[in-house]
Amino acid sequence: MADLLARLAEALPAAALLTDPDLLDGHRHDEADLCESGTPAVVVRPRTTAQVQDVLRIASELGVPVVPQGARTGLAGAANAVDGAIVLSMTAMTRILEIDPVNRTAVVQPGVVNAVLAAEAARAGLRYPPDPGSWQTSTIGGNVATNAGGMCCVKYGVTTEYVLGLEVVLADGEVLRTGRRTAKGVAGYDLTSLFVGSEGTLGVITEVTLALRPPAEEALTLVAVFGSTAAAGRAVATIAERGLSPSLLELLDQTHLRAIEAYRPMGLRTDARALLLAAADTGPRAAADLARIEEACLAAGAEEVFAATDAEEAAALLEARRLAHAAMERFAAETYPRGVGALVIDDVAVPRARLAELLDGVDRIAARHGIPVGTVGHAGDGNMHPNIVVDRTDPASVERGRAVFNEIMELGLSLGGTCTGEHGVGLLKREWLAREAGPVGMRVQRAVKDALDPAGILNPGKVL
């Protein structure tokens, strides 16, 4: 330990090294509840690629694990520290290096916050579409490392579709540049995509080249109210079957509606079993497209459909969806007083045609185990987030919660889905990745890991 700290102090500015026990404790984990975490030996906050290289060279020589972190808004334990590790916090690398309106690209350091980039792109008359729920605090580096999704991905896609190139520091301190700045390019293996979603297990991202888009037309928004979550799932399938392309299609179940209304009253229909929030941003066609979405919802059994009357009302509905996580945290605290309530947040995606089966199945699983579960998510992608509420001080409650989690995972895979749509594998889903990928898939993934990180120092215990 003394040798590690001495070497780091020699190579880096004093301000880049954090050793205060309270600060170390604050960097132990991300927002995934009930995932194990250790105490790091030191937190390093580099400002340059060269400083990251220095850290990885020292770590490689001494065999010390390195855990990259962004804003720690993740929900799978991918940023959790291990005992004695160097936590490499990228939050001081906050420079937007370039915004190019001709080529519609941005070059940023990994600590740039998503919302900050979105605002800068807008000032240049452009748009950065990926918008994870934590977009006001999560960083681009973290978004890339987990291949984050968001509410607009039903139409505009997830993070990987906007990453053109990367600068990555490998485990031994070498710098790798991947990708391109051109609109097209197929030279060699797609190494950029290899690092997107790798959760810091293959290298440390120090620079990101992103594609930007023209600004979207103003969206028109509606809300459809349903008597069951399965009916809402059928509406999603009907919308897709009719060839419609909403720019947003989100689902909130009754548990979430009640939690949000208790957290911040805004007149939501808390008697509804499910609510679909849909938007269309197709310019002159938006009103007609929204009317067709309304028809699809009514055909699937919606009890009521109403459109936002203006941009302010539409923004309020969108804000209700963004409040889902905070509202469920409050719900957990009130369900199990004295601060013992915990949220285990699932992240399962199924083909849209099977969404109703997933939603029905989640309700049955929750009822069978007597555990509160609220479901929210990106219905247009079939990507749902069942929020499992347990008492962290009661082993029986935690065990039932884990059983619910596992049964939802089994259900999702049986429906042709995936164990994670956007949160990543981290610590939470290693077992389920193995089941989904199979022996050959896991062997290939381990071969990639071994080739790039032969000593296994990068984010050990995550993903594989």
Disulfide bonds with the S-S distance in Angstrom:
none
